[in-house]
Amino acid sequence: MSVKTRFFFILMLLCILSQSEIFAQTTKNPKIRTIIIDAGHGGTDVGARGAYSTEAQITLQLALRLDTLLRSEIPDTRIVMTRTTDIYHHVREKANIANNEKGDLFVCIHVNAAQPRKTVSGYKSVAYYKGKGSKRKKLYKKVPIYSTSPNPAHGTSTYVWAADRSDEKAQGISDDDRYESSAEVMDVPDVNSPEAVIKARLWSQKFFKNSVQLGTLIENEFVNTGRKSLGVLQRNHMGIWVLQATNMPAVLIETGFITDKDEEDYLNSESGQLEMTRAIANAVIKYKKTIDGK
């Protein structure tokens, strides 16, 4: 064997050993160790209403199915449910559960709703009076007559916290005092120090990027099942507390419109629930593999 060939052989062996060591480290020390599953609403808060079911009922059924799938397919990962029965938790409690359990990922399941369509079907005359005493006159004015019809809105969407809520997310992260490891904050004991604030904002940006990554995977899986996807969205006009107050990447999944007859039937059917939870599980597992692989 020539010197050149021997050198090439040794180099290849070192590369293989290096890759094996990296794989072993990522397998032994995964970054996604705890996943929080939140079934939206519950108890006295039934959420959106359909013709015969409520959001709280559907989200709990989907969450329980997702819990079973993930426990079966990623058994080394700890799965924590914010609720397993029909009970009420304030959104602050949900965020506190996720943070206290040291979650690495927050998956919140919801069902969407759309207001009935309101259209003008005609006009009617309504009497009104103007003036006082002998000058009082009876007048008439035309006012519209409205009729309502079911809203055809349908499809899935996944929300991440709004970019203009990054300050709230960063505040939650700094309050939590938890990053990749305790060693990362040993040099920043004061969470109100400029260094800690900067670090929290950097982690907020990373969590936002990872949340969008997971949201995209989820919506892609929904599309693969034939569902209409409305995309990965932000709600800027009103924050979503459980997304901005959880100290981890977080998504809120709108699994469909309960106000649409076909989607309400789909979300209440066993086949529909199995298909939806299978799609979410696929996305979560792909996300975990990507993050752990890094």
C-alpha positions as CSV (number, residue, x, y, z in Angstrom):
1,M,0.0,0.0,0.0
2,S,1.4,3.4,-1.0
3,V,1.9,6.2,1.4
4,K,-0.8,8.2,-0.4
5,T,-3.3,5.3,-0.3
6,R,-2.5,4.7,3.4
7,F,-3.1,8.4,4.2
8,F,-6.4,8.4,2.4
9,F,-7.5,5.2,4.2
10,I,-6.6,6.7,7.6
11,L,-8.5,9.9,6.8
12,M,-11.6,8.0,5.8
13,L,-11.5,6.0,9.0
14,L,-11.2,9.1,11.1
15,C,-14.2,10.7,9.3
16,I,-16.3,7.5,10.0
17,L,-15.3,7.5,13.6
18,S,-16.1,11.2,14.0
19,Q,-19.5,10.8,12.4
20,S,-20.2,7.8,14.7
21,E,-19.3,9.8,17.7
22,I,-21.5,12.7,16.7
23,F,-24.4,10.3,16.1
24,A,-23.9,8.7,19.5
25,Q,-23.8,12.1,21.2
26,T,-27.0,13.3,19.5
27,T,-28.7,9.9,20.3
28,K,-27.7,10.1,24.0
29,N,-28.3,13.8,24.4
30,P,-31.3,14.7,22.3
31,K,-32.4,18.4,22.4
32,I,-36.1,17.5,22.2
33,R,-36.6,15.6,25.5
34,T,-40.0,16.8,26.6
35,I,-43.0,17.6,24.4
36,I,-46.0,19.4,25.8
37,I,-49.4,18.7,24.1
38,D,-52.2,21.1,24.9
39,A,-55.9,20.4,24.1
40,G,-57.4,23.8,23.7
41,H,-60.2,25.0,25.9
42,G,-62.0,22.5,28.2
43,G,-64.5,22.4,31.1
44,T,-66.6,25.6,31.3
45,D,-64.8,27.0,28.3
46,V,-66.2,24.9,25.4
47,G,-64.6,27.1,22.7
48,A,-66.2,27.2,19.2
49,R,-69.5,25.4,18.7
50,G,-70.6,23.4,15.6
51,A,-73.9,21.9,14.8
52,Y,-73.5,19.1,17.3
53,S,-70.1,19.3,18.8
54,T,-67.7,21.7,20.6
55,E,-64.1,22.6,20.1
56,A,-63.2,21.4,23.6
57,Q,-64.4,17.9,22.8
58,I,-62.6,17.6,19.5
59,T,-59.3,19.0,20.8
60,L,-59.2,16.6,23.7
61,Q,-59.9,13.6,21.4
62,L,-57.1,14.7,19.0
63,A,-54.7,15.4,21.8
64,L,-55.2,12.0,23.4
65,R,-54.7,10.2,20.0
66,L,-51.5,12.3,19.4
67,D,-50.2,11.4,22.9
68,T,-50.7,7.7,22.1
69,L,-48.9,8.0,18.8
70,L,-45.9,9.9,20.1
71,R,-45.5,7.7,23.1
72,S,-45.4,4.7,20.8
73,E,-43.1,6.0,18.1
74,I,-40.6,8.1,20.2
75,P,-40.7,6.3,23.5
76,D,-37.5,7.9,24.8
77,T,-39.2,11.3,24.6
78,R,-41.3,12.5,27.6
79,I,-44.8,13.5,26.6
80,V,-46.8,15.8,28.9
81,M,-50.5,16.6,28.5
82,T,-51.9,19.8,29.9
83,R,-55.2,18.0,30.3
84,T,-56.5,14.5,29.8
85,T,-60.1,15.1,30.9
86,D,-62.7,17.8,30.3
87,I,-61.4,20.4,32.7
88,Y,-60.7,24.1,32.5
89,H,-57.3,25.7,32.6
90,H,-56.7,29.4,32.2
91,V,-54.2,30.1,29.4
92,R,-51.7,31.3,32.0
93,E,-52.0,27.9,33.7
94,K,-51.4,26.1,30.4
95,A,-48.2,28.2,29.8
96,N,-47.1,27.6,33.4
97,I,-47.6,23.8,33.1
98,A,-45.4,23.8,29.9
99,N,-42.7,25.9,31.6
100,N,-42.7,24.1,34.9
101,E,-42.4,20.8,33.0
102,K,-39.3,22.2,31.2
103,G,-40.8,21.5,27.8
104,D,-38.7,21.6,24.7
105,L,-41.7,21.9,22.3
106,F,-45.3,23.1,22.8
107,V,-48.0,21.8,20.5
108,C,-51.4,23.3,21.1
109,I,-54.5,21.9,19.3
110,H,-57.5,24.0,18.4
111,V,-60.5,24.0,16.1
112,N,-61.4,27.1,14.0
113,A,-64.7,28.8,13.5
114,A,-66.1,31.4,11.1
115,Q,-69.0,33.8,11.7
116,P,-72.0,33.3,9.5
117,R,-72.2,35.4,6.4
118,K,-74.3,38.5,6.7
119,T,-75.8,39.9,3.5
120,V,-78.4,42.6,2.7
121,S,-81.6,40.8,1.4
122,G,-83.7,44.0,1.2
123,Y,-84.9,47.1,2.9
124,K,-87.7,48.2,5.1
125,S,-89.2,51.6,6.2
126,V,-88.8,52.5,9.8
127,A,-90.6,55.4,11.4
128,Y,-88.8,58.0,13.5
129,Y,-89.7,61.4,14.9
130,K,-88.0,64.8,14.6
131,G,-88.7,68.0,16.4
132,K,-90.7,68.8,19.5
133,G,-94.2,69.9,20.3
134,S,-96.3,71.1,17.4
135,K,-93.2,70.9,15.2
136,R,-92.8,67.2,15.9
137,K,-92.9,65.3,12.6
138,K,-93.1,61.6,11.8
139,L,-90.5,60.6,9.2
140,Y,-89.5,57.4,7.6
141,K,-86.1,56.0,6.6
142,K,-85.0,52.9,4.8
143,V,-82.9,50.4,6.8
144,P,-81.3,47.2,5.4
145,I,-82.8,43.8,6.1
146,Y,-80.0,41.3,6.8
147,S,-80.0,37.5,6.3
148,T,-77.4,35.0,7.4
149,S,-76.0,31.9,5.7
150,P,-73.3,29.4,6.7
151,N,-69.7,30.6,6.2
152,P,-67.9,28.4,3.7
153,A,-64.5,29.0,5.3
154,H,-62.5,25.7,5.7
155,G,-59.0,24.5,5.9
156,T,-56.1,24.1,8.4
157,S,-53.6,26.7,9.7
158,T,-50.8,26.7,12.2
159,Y,-50.0,29.8,14.2
160,V,-46.7,30.9,15.7
161,W,-46.4,33.8,18.0
162,A,-46.4,37.2,16.3
163,A,-43.1,38.8,15.5
164,D,-44.2,42.0,17.3
165,R,-44.6,39.9,20.5
166,S,-40.9,39.0,20.7
167,D,-40.4,41.2,23.7
168,E,-43.0,39.1,25.6
169,K,-41.3,35.9,24.5
170,A,-37.9,37.2,25.5
171,Q,-39.2,38.2,28.9
172,G,-40.7,34.8,29.4
173,I,-37.4,33.2,28.5
174,S,-35.3,35.4,30.8
175,D,-37.8,34.8,33.6
176,D,-37.4,31.0,33.1
177,D,-33.6,31.2,33.3
178,R,-33.4,28.1,31.1
179,Y,-31.4,27.8,27.9
180,E,-29.5,24.9,26.3
181,S,-27.7,24.1,29.5
182,S,-27.1,25.6,32.9
183,A,-23.5,26.3,31.8
184,E,-24.8,28.9,29.3
185,V,-26.1,31.2,32.0
186,M,-23.4,30.7,34.6
187,D,-21.8,33.9,33.5
188,V,-25.1,35.8,33.6
189,P,-26.5,35.4,37.1
190,D,-28.8,38.5,36.9
191,V,-31.7,37.9,34.4
192,N,-32.2,41.6,34.3
193,S,-28.7,42.4,33.2
194,P,-28.1,43.6,29.6
195,E,-26.3,40.4,28.7
196,A,-29.2,38.3,29.9
197,V,-31.7,40.4,28.0
198,I,-29.7,40.1,24.8
199,K,-29.3,36.4,25.2
200,A,-33.1,36.0,25.8
201,R,-33.9,37.9,22.7
202,L,-31.5,35.8,20.7
203,W,-33.2,32.6,22.0
204,S,-36.5,34.2,21.2
205,Q,-35.4,34.6,17.6
206,K,-34.2,31.0,17.5
207,F,-37.5,29.7,19.0
208,F,-39.4,31.8,16.4
209,K,-37.4,30.2,13.5
210,N,-37.9,26.7,14.9
211,S,-41.7,27.3,15.5
212,V,-42.0,28.3,11.8
213,Q,-40.1,25.2,10.8
214,L,-42.4,22.9,12.7
215,G,-45.5,24.8,11.5
216,T,-44.4,24.4,7.9
217,L,-43.9,20.6,8.4
218,I,-47.3,20.3,10.0
219,E,-49.1,22.2,7.2
220,N,-47.2,20.2,4.5
221,E,-48.4,17.0,6.2
222,F,-52.0,18.2,6.1
223,V,-51.6,19.0,2.4
224,N,-50.3,15.5,1.8
225,T,-53.6,14.1,3.2
226,G,-55.6,16.3,0.8
227,R,-56.6,19.0,3.3
228,K,-56.7,22.7,2.3
229,S,-53.9,24.6,4.1
230,L,-54.2,28.3,5.0
231,G,-50.5,28.3,5.9
232,V,-48.3,29.2,8.8
233,L,-49.7,32.4,10.3
234,Q,-49.1,35.1,12.9
235,R,-51.9,37.0,14.7
236,N,-50.5,40.5,15.1
237,H,-53.7,42.3,16.2
238,M,-54.0,40.1,19.3
239,G,-51.4,37.9,20.9
240,I,-51.8,34.2,21.6
241,W,-50.8,33.9,25.2
242,V,-49.8,30.2,25.2
243,L,-47.4,30.9,22.3
244,Q,-45.7,34.0,23.6
245,A,-45.5,32.9,27.3
246,T,-44.1,29.5,26.8
247,N,-40.3,29.3,27.0
248,M,-39.8,27.0,24.0
249,P,-40.7,26.7,20.3
250,A,-44.5,26.7,20.2
251,V,-47.3,26.2,17.6
252,L,-51.1,26.4,17.8
253,I,-52.8,24.2,15.2
254,E,-56.2,25.0,13.8
255,T,-57.3,21.6,12.6
256,G,-60.3,22.8,10.7
257,F,-63.5,24.8,10.9
258,I,-66.2,23.4,13.2
259,T,-68.7,25.8,11.5
260,D,-68.3,24.0,8.2
261,K,-70.5,20.9,8.0
262,D,-68.0,18.7,6.2
263,E,-65.1,19.7,8.4
264,E,-67.1,19.2,11.6
265,D,-68.1,15.7,10.4
266,Y,-64.5,15.0,9.4
267,L,-63.1,16.1,12.8
268,N,-65.6,14.0,14.7
269,S,-65.0,10.9,12.6
270,E,-62.5,8.2,13.7
271,S,-60.8,8.2,10.2
272,G,-60.5,12.0,10.2
273,Q,-59.0,12.1,13.7
274,L,-56.6,9.3,12.9
275,E,-55.5,11.1,9.7
276,M,-55.0,14.5,11.5
277,T,-53.1,13.1,14.4
278,R,-50.9,11.0,12.1
279,A,-50.1,14.1,10.1
280,I,-49.2,16.1,13.3
281,A,-47.1,13.2,14.6
282,N,-45.2,12.8,11.4
283,A,-44.3,16.5,11.5
284,V,-43.3,16.5,15.1
285,I,-41.1,13.4,14.6
286,K,-39.4,14.9,11.5
287,Y,-38.8,18.1,13.4
288,K,-37.3,16.3,16.4
289,K,-35.0,14.3,14.1
290,T,-33.8,17.5,12.5
291,I,-33.2,19.3,15.7
292,D,-31.6,16.4,17.5
293,G,-29.5,15.7,14.4
294,K,-27.9,19.1,14.7
